[in-house]
Amino acid sequence: MRSDHLTGAARPGPDRAPADVDEAVYDVVESIPAGRVSTYGAVGRLVGVGPRRVARALSQGGAAVPWYRVVRADGSAAEPVRARQLALLAAEGVPVRRQRVDLAAVLWPDD
């Protein structure tokens, strides 16, 4: 495994097993600071997978990590968890307007 320069998270190589991808996703999500959010796409770029693969990892086993800090590219939350996710983010001080996170204010990682 390689280490990501932004997070220090292990990045699986080209012959990665699904469990390795999941662990890499969890490592990145755990490194998102409280009060900040990232997108499925940004996490995917750090891990080397697409945004849907990030969503799958979090939906299938991401309960032990702050899954709610990952939102869609437009700042919205997925329908099945929207109310809970937005409440958890608001509790951390994340600005939410019209059921969307203000990504300009809290997006991680910084560009």
C-alpha positions in Angstrom: 0.0 0.0 0.0 1.0 3.6 -0.7 0.5 6.5 1.7 -1.6 9.5 0.6 0.4 12.8 0.9 -2.6 14.8 2.3 -4.0 12.4 4.9 -1.3 9.8 5.5 -4.0 7.2 4.7 -3.0 4.0 3.1 -4.0 4.0 -0.6 -4.5 0.6 -2.1 -2.5 -0.3 -5.3 -4.0 -1.4 -8.6 -4.6 -5.0 -7.3 -6.6 -3.9 -4.3 -9.1 -6.1 -2.7 -12.6 -4.7 -1.8 -11.8 -4.7 1.9 -8.6 -2.7 1.2 -10.6 -0.1 -0.6 -13.1 0.1 2.2 -10.3 0.5 4.8 -8.7 3.2 2.7 -12.1 5.1 2.5 -12.5 4.8 6.3 -9.0 6.1 6.9 -9.7 9.2 4.8 -13.1 9.8 6.3 -11.6 9.5 9.8 -9.2 12.3 8.9 -11.9 14.8 8.1 -11.9 17.3 11.0 -15.0 18.0 13.0 -16.9 20.9 11.5 -15.6 20.2 8.0 -17.0 18.0 5.2 -15.8 16.3 2.1 -17.5 15.0 -1.0 -17.8 11.4 -2.2 -15.7 12.5 -5.3 -13.0 14.1 -3.2 -12.6 11.1 -1.0 -12.6 8.9 -4.1 -9.8 10.9 -5.6 -7.7 10.5 -2.5 -8.3 6.7 -2.4 -8.2 6.1 -6.2 -11.9 5.0 -6.7 -15.1 6.6 -7.9 -17.6 8.4 -5.8 -20.1 5.5 -5.9 -17.5 3.1 -4.5 -17.0 5.5 -1.6 -20.8 5.7 -1.0 -20.9 1.9 -1.0 -18.1 1.5 1.5 -19.7 4.0 3.8 -23.2 2.5 3.5 -22.1 -1.0 4.1 -19.7 -0.6 7.0 -18.9 3.0 7.7 -20.9 3.4 11.0 -17.7 3.4 13.0 -16.3 6.5 11.2 -17.9 10.0 10.8 -19.7 9.0 7.6 -22.0 12.0 7.9 -19.0 14.3 7.0 -19.2 13.1 3.4 -21.8 14.7 1.2 -22.7 14.9 -2.5 -20.9 17.3 -4.8 -23.7 19.8 -4.5 -23.6 19.8 -0.7 -26.7 17.7 -0.3 -27.1 14.5 1.8 -28.4 11.2 0.5 -32.2 10.8 0.9 -32.2 7.8 3.2 -30.0 9.5 5.8 -30.7 13.2 5.0 -32.4 14.3 8.3 -29.9 12.5 10.5 -26.8 13.6 8.5 -27.8 17.2 8.4 -28.6 17.2 12.2 -25.2 15.7 13.0 -23.4 18.2 10.8 -25.3 21.1 12.3 -24.3 19.9 15.8 -20.7 20.3 14.7 -21.3 23.8 13.5 -21.4 23.0 9.8 -23.5 25.7 8.0 -26.5 24.1 6.3 -28.9 26.1 4.1 -31.9 24.8 2.3 -30.8 21.2 3.2 -27.4 21.7 1.7 -24.0 22.2 3.3 -22.2 25.4 2.4 -19.2 23.7 0.8 -17.4 27.0 0.2 -17.1 27.5 4.0 -16.2 24.0 5.1 -14.9 21.8 2.3 -12.0 19.5 3.1 -9.3 19.0 2.0 -8.3 22.5 1.3 -7.3 23.1 -2.3 
